[in-house]
Amino acid sequence: MASTTAQKKMLILKSSNGDEFEIEESIAVQSITIKNMVEDDYTIIPLPNVDTQTLIKITEYMMKHAVEKTDTNEEEIENFDKEFVNGKSYRDLFQLVSAANYLDIKGLLDLLCQSIADRIKNKSANAVRKIFNITSDYSTEEEEEKVRVEDEIDHSTD
C-alpha cells in the first residue's frame, strides 16, 4: 500500500533585506508572481520589492487563507481578516498594498484597499491629501480657493 502522506514541496522566499523564509509551495502559490516563478523552476524566490516585516505579515495571511474555506471556518477567516488590518497604520497598510500588488495576491489586495477606503470615507479632501501625502496641485492659495468656490457653485446647481 502506498504512503498517503506526500512530501510537501518547500520554497524559500527571500526578502529585500536578505532574510529567508521557508514555506510550502501550495501556500505560496496564492501569489501569482510566486506561482509564475515556480513554473519557471525557481525554489528560492527573490522578492526585492518586499521587506522582511511585510513578508512576515503576508506569509501569515497566505497561511491562514491556504485553508479551504468551509462553512465552519469562514467566520474564523473573516475574523482573521478584520484583525489583520485592525490597528495598522496607514504606512503599514500602504506597504502591504504595494507588496500585495507586486506579489499579485488579489484577495489580500482587495482586503487592504477596502480597509483604506473604509478609513478615509467621510474625511475631508485635505485630510485625504495628508493621509496619501499629496501636495497641492495649486501654485497659490488664491488659485486653490478660486477652484473650490467654482466647485461649490457647480455642486449647488446639481
Phi, psi and chi 1 to 4 in degrees:
 res  aa     phi    psi   chi1   chi2   chi3   chi4
   1 MET       -  135.0 -176.3 -180.0 -130.0      -
   2 ALA   -76.7  151.5      -      -      -      -
   3 SER   -67.8  137.7  173.6      -      -      -
   4 THR   -88.2  -11.6   55.6      -      -      -
   5 THR   -99.6  108.1   57.1      -      -      -
   6 ALA   -81.7  150.1      -      -      -      -
   7 GLN   -65.2  126.2 -179.7   78.1   22.6      -
   8 LYS   -82.8  129.2  -66.7  179.3 -179.9  173.1
   9 LYS   -77.8  129.5 -173.3  171.5  178.6 -168.9
  10 MET  -108.4  147.4  -58.1  -59.5  -76.8      -
  11 LEU  -120.8  159.7  -60.2  173.8      -      -
  12 ILE  -116.2  120.5  -64.2 -175.3      -      -
  13 LEU   -95.9  127.8  -54.3 -178.0      -      -
  14 LYS  -113.3  117.3 -170.2  170.7 -176.7  176.3
  15 SER   -74.0  170.7   74.1      -      -      -
  16 SER   -64.1  -22.1   62.2      -      -      -
  17 ASN   -83.5   -5.2  -52.6   80.5      -      -
  18 GLY    91.5   -1.3      -      -      -      -
  19 ASP   -75.1  143.6  -65.8  -43.3      -      -
  20 GLU  -116.1  140.2  -64.2 -178.6   -8.6      -
  21 PHE  -130.0  128.9  -60.5   89.4      -      -
  22 GLU   -90.8  133.4 -168.9  172.2   54.0      -
  23 ILE  -147.8  147.8 -173.5  169.6      -      -
  24 GLU   -65.2  138.5  -73.4 -180.0   34.4      -
  25 GLU   -56.8  -41.1  178.8 -177.5  -43.1      -
  26 SER   -60.5  -26.3   60.9      -      -      -
  27 ILE   -84.8  -44.6  -66.6  170.8      -      -
  28 ALA   -66.9  -28.0      -      -      -      -
  29 VAL   -75.9    6.4  -65.0      -      -      -
  30 GLN   -63.1  -26.0  -69.0  175.3   68.8      -
  31 SER   -85.2  121.6  159.4      -      -      -
  32 ILE   -64.9  -35.4  -57.8  -57.5      -      -
  33 THR   -60.5  -47.7  -58.3      -      -      -
  34 ILE   -67.3  -41.8  -66.8  172.3      -      -
  35 LYS   -56.5  -44.6 -177.5  178.7  180.0 -175.0
  36 ASN   -63.1  -38.1  -69.5  -20.5      -      -
  37 MET   -68.9  -37.1  -66.4  177.2   87.5      -
  38 VAL   -63.6  -41.4  167.2      -      -      -
  39 GLU   -62.9  -24.3  -71.8  170.8   -2.1      -
  40 ASP   -92.4   17.5  -70.5  -21.0      -      -
  41 ASP    69.8   25.5  -67.5  -33.7      -      -
  42 TYR   -78.1  140.0  -78.7   75.7      -      -
  43 THR  -117.7  -23.6   53.3      -      -      -
  44 ILE  -106.4  117.7  -62.0  176.4      -      -
  45 ILE  -104.4  106.0  -47.8  -70.6      -      -
  46 PRO   -76.9  130.9   26.4  -29.8      -      -
  47 LEU  -123.0   77.1  -58.8  172.2      -      -
  48 PRO   -66.5  -16.2   24.7  -33.1      -      -
  49 ASN   -99.8    8.2  -64.8   -1.7      -      -
  50 VAL  -128.8  117.2 -175.3      -      -      -
  51 ASP   -78.2  168.8   66.9   45.2      -      -
  52 THR   -58.7  -50.2  -62.5      -      -      -
  53 GLN   -60.7  -40.4  -69.6  -53.3  -48.6      -
  54 THR   -68.1  -40.3  -55.9      -      -      -
  55 LEU   -63.7  -37.9 -174.2   55.4      -      -
  56 ILE   -59.6  -46.6  -70.9  169.1      -      -
  57 LYS   -64.8  -40.2  -67.6  170.8 -170.4  162.4
  58 ILE   -69.2  -40.4  -73.3  176.5      -      -
  59 THR   -65.9  -35.4   54.4      -      -      -
  60 GLU   -59.8  -46.0  178.1 -174.3   -6.6      -
  61 TYR   -61.1  -48.0  173.2   88.7      -      -
  62 MET   -64.0  -37.3  -71.8 -167.3  -58.9      -
  63 MET   -65.0  -40.8  -72.0  166.7   66.0      -
  64 LYS   -68.4  -38.7 -172.5   66.0  173.0 -177.5
  65 HIS   -84.8   -6.0  -79.5  -99.8      -      -
  66 ALA   -72.2  -24.9      -      -      -      -
  67 VAL   -69.7  131.9  178.9      -      -      -
  68 GLU   -62.6  134.0 -170.3  174.1  -42.3      -
  69 LYS   -69.9  127.3 -106.0 -169.8 -173.3  179.3
  70 THR  -129.2  169.6   63.1      -      -      -
  71 ASP   -60.3  -32.2  -70.9  -19.8      -      -
  72 THR   -75.7  -30.4   55.0      -      -      -
  73 ASN  -109.8   -0.1   73.5   -6.6      -      -
  74 GLU   -59.7  -43.2 -169.5  170.7  -18.2      -
  75 GLU   -65.4  -38.0 -174.7  177.7  -30.2      -
  76 GLU   -62.2  -42.5 -175.9 -177.2  -37.3      -
  77 ILE   -67.6  -40.8  -69.9  172.7      -      -
  78 GLU   -61.3  -42.6  -75.2  177.3   23.8      -
  79 ASN   -64.6  -40.1  -71.3  -23.1      -      -
  80 PHE   -59.7  -46.0  170.4   83.9      -      -
  81 ASP   -60.2  -43.8  -74.2   -6.5      -      -
  82 LYS   -61.1  -45.2  -74.3  178.2 -168.5  169.0
  83 GLU   -67.4  -34.6 -166.4   60.5   36.8      -
  84 PHE   -60.2  -41.3 -173.9   79.5      -      -
  85 VAL   -92.9  -19.0  -64.7      -      -      -
  86 ASN   -65.0  130.6 -170.0   26.9      -      -
  87 GLY    80.6   -1.6      -      -      -      -
  88 LYS   -79.5  142.3  -68.9 -153.7  176.4    7.8
  89 SER   -72.0  162.8   68.5      -      -      -
  90 TYR   -58.2  -40.0  -78.0  111.4      -      -
  91 ARG   -58.0  -47.1 -176.8  176.6  175.9  -89.3
  92 ASP   -62.5  -43.6  -72.5  -16.1      -      -
  93 LEU   -62.3  -42.2  -71.7  173.0      -      -
  94 PHE   -65.9  -37.6  -65.7  150.8      -      -
  95 GLN   -64.2  -42.2  -78.2 -176.8  -46.7      -
  96 LEU   -65.4  -39.7  -75.0  164.3      -      -
  97 VAL   -61.2  -46.4  164.2      -      -      -
  98 SER   -60.0  -45.0  178.5      -      -      -
  99 ALA   -68.3  -42.6      -      -      -      -
 100 ALA   -64.2  -35.4      -      -      -      -
 101 ASN   -67.9  -46.6 -175.2   50.4      -      -
 102 TYR   -60.8  -42.8  168.6   70.3      -      -
 103 LEU   -80.3  -11.4  -67.6  169.1      -      -
 104 ASP    58.2   61.1 -160.8   -6.5      -      -
 105 ILE  -113.5   91.7  -53.0  172.1      -      -
 106 LYS   -56.9  -47.1 -174.1 -177.5  178.6  -24.2
 107 GLY   -59.6  -42.8      -      -      -      -
 108 LEU   -68.2  -42.2  177.9   56.5      -      -
 109 LEU   -61.4  -43.8 -167.5   56.3      -      -
 110 ASP   -61.3  -45.3  -70.0  -12.7      -      -
 111 LEU   -59.7  -47.4  171.4   68.0      -      -
 112 LEU   -66.9  -44.7  -65.0  165.4      -      -
 113 CYS   -64.5  -38.4  -71.0      -      -      -
 114 GLN   -65.1  -39.1 -174.1   61.2   57.3      -
 115 SER   -62.4  -44.3  173.7      -      -      -
 116 ILE   -65.2  -43.7  -67.8  167.6      -      -
 117 ALA   -60.1  -42.2      -      -      -      -
 118 ASP   -63.2  -36.0  -69.5  -15.3      -      -
 119 ARG   -73.2  -32.5  -72.0 -172.9 -173.2 -171.1
 120 ILE   -93.1   -6.6   64.4  171.0      -      -
 121 LYS   -57.8  135.8 -172.6  173.1   28.1  179.7
 122 ASN    69.3   13.3  -59.1  -36.5      -      -
 123 LYS   -90.8  154.7  -66.1 -145.4 -175.5  -64.2
 124 SER   -70.8  161.7   70.3      -      -      -
 125 ALA   -59.3  -38.9      -      -      -      -
 126 ASN   -65.4  -39.6  -77.0  -22.4      -      -
 127 ALA   -65.0  -41.3      -      -      -      -
 128 VAL   -65.9  -41.5  172.3      -      -      -
 129 ARG   -58.1  -42.5  -84.1 -167.6 -160.9  107.9
 130 LYS   -65.9  -43.7 -170.7  172.3 -174.7  176.7
 131 ILE   -59.2  -44.4  -69.8  165.6      -      -
 132 PHE   -90.6    4.4  -74.4   95.4      -      -
 133 ASN    55.9   47.7 -161.5   21.5      -      -
 134 ILE  -100.2  122.4  -61.0  170.7      -      -
 135 THR   -84.3  157.3   55.2      -      -      -
 136 SER   -62.2  142.4  177.4      -      -      -
 137 ASP   -82.1   -9.2  -66.2  -24.4      -      -
 138 TYR   -94.7  144.0  -53.1  105.0      -      -
 139 SER   -80.0  -26.2   22.9      -      -      -
 140 THR  -135.9  161.0   64.1      -      -      -
 141 GLU   -66.8  -31.8  -73.3 -175.9   27.1      -
 142 GLU   -63.9  -42.6  -67.8   79.5   21.8      -
 143 GLU   -63.2  -41.7 -177.1 -177.8    6.6      -
 144 GLU   -65.5  -42.5 -175.5  174.0   -1.7      -
 145 GLU   -63.3  -40.9 -176.8   60.9   29.4      -
 146 LYS   -59.7  -45.1  179.1 -178.1  173.5 -164.2
 147 VAL   -66.3  -39.5  171.1      -      -      -
 148 ARG   -63.0  -43.5 -173.1  175.5  -68.6  119.2
 149 VAL   -64.1  -43.9  168.5      -      -      -
 150 GLU   -61.9  -38.8  -71.2  171.9   -2.8      -
 151 ASP   -66.0  -41.1 -170.2   40.5      -      -
 152 GLU   -65.1  -38.8  -72.7  172.9    6.5      -
 153 ILE   -65.0  -43.6  -68.4  170.0      -      -
 154 ASP   -60.5  -41.1  -72.7  -14.7      -      -
 155 HIS   -73.5  -28.0  -74.6  -60.2      -      -
 156 SER   -75.7  -17.7   66.7      -      -      -
 157 THR   -93.6   -1.4   59.4      -      -      -
 158 ASP   -71.2      -  -72.3  -16.1      -      -
